[in-house]
Amino acid sequence: MVSTKKQTQVRLDEDVLAAGKAAAAARRLDFNKYVERLIIEDTTGARAAGMDAAQRLINQHGAFLDDLEQQLDQPYTQPQPGAAA
């Protein structure tokens, strides 16, 4: 079976490369697969569709999510018994 994939070379600043490799590792992808997915998501509209869906969720349920976040954070904002002042 012959691969139809082509090889290319990309020059990146060291910090951009490090960030990309860290993002790939966090997703359990090798760097090449991570870059391939970014390109596919960007050129097929998948990324834009995902961002639109996220914005709709925020628009529809933002107040609920803000309230939930405040409730979850509340135990950490109140002084705990025995804690140093």
C-alpha positions in Angstrom: 0.0 0.0 0.0 1.4 3.4 -1.0 0.9 6.4 1.2 -0.6 9.4 -0.5 0.8 11.7 2.2 3.3 14.3 1.3 6.1 15.6 3.4 6.6 19.3 4.0 8.8 21.5 6.2 7.6 24.3 8.4 9.8 26.8 10.3 8.4 27.9 13.7 9.7 30.0 16.6 10.9 27.8 19.4 8.1 28.9 21.7 5.5 28.2 19.1 6.9 24.8 18.4 7.0 24.0 22.2 3.4 25.1 22.6 2.3 23.0 19.7 4.1 19.9 21.0 2.6 20.4 24.4 -0.9 20.8 22.9 -0.4 17.7 20.9 0.9 15.7 23.9 -2.1 16.9 26.0 -4.4 15.4 23.3 -2.3 12.3 23.1 -1.4 13.0 19.4 1.9 13.1 17.7 2.8 16.6 16.5 2.2 15.8 12.8 -1.3 14.5 13.5 -2.0 17.5 15.6 -1.0 19.9 12.8 -2.9 17.8 10.3 -6.1 18.1 12.4 -5.7 21.8 12.9 -5.4 22.3 9.1 -8.4 20.0 8.4 -10.6 21.7 11.1 -9.7 25.2 9.7 -10.2 24.4 6.1 -13.4 22.3 6.4 -15.2 24.7 8.7 -15.3 22.2 11.5 -13.5 24.6 13.9 -15.8 27.4 13.0 -18.9 25.1 13.6 -17.5 24.1 17.0 -16.9 27.7 18.0 -20.4 28.7 16.8 -21.9 25.8 18.9 -19.9 26.9 21.9 -21.1 30.5 21.5 -24.7 29.4 21.2 -24.3 27.4 24.5 -22.9 30.4 26.2 -25.6 32.7 24.9 -28.4 30.3 25.9 -27.0 29.1 29.2 -24.4 31.7 30.2 -26.2 32.9 33.3 -26.7 29.3 34.6 -23.0 28.6 33.9 -21.9 31.7 35.7 -24.1 30.9 38.7 -22.8 27.3 38.8 -19.2 28.6 38.7 -19.9 30.9 41.6 -21.5 28.1 43.6 -18.5 25.8 42.9 -16.0 28.5 43.8 -17.9 29.6 47.0 -16.3 27.0 49.4 -12.9 28.3 48.4 -13.6 32.0 48.9 -15.0 31.7 52.4 -12.5 31.5 55.4 -12.1 27.9 56.5 -12.3 27.0 60.2 -8.9 26.9 61.8 -7.3 28.6 58.8 -4.6 31.2 59.5 -5.9 34.7 58.8 
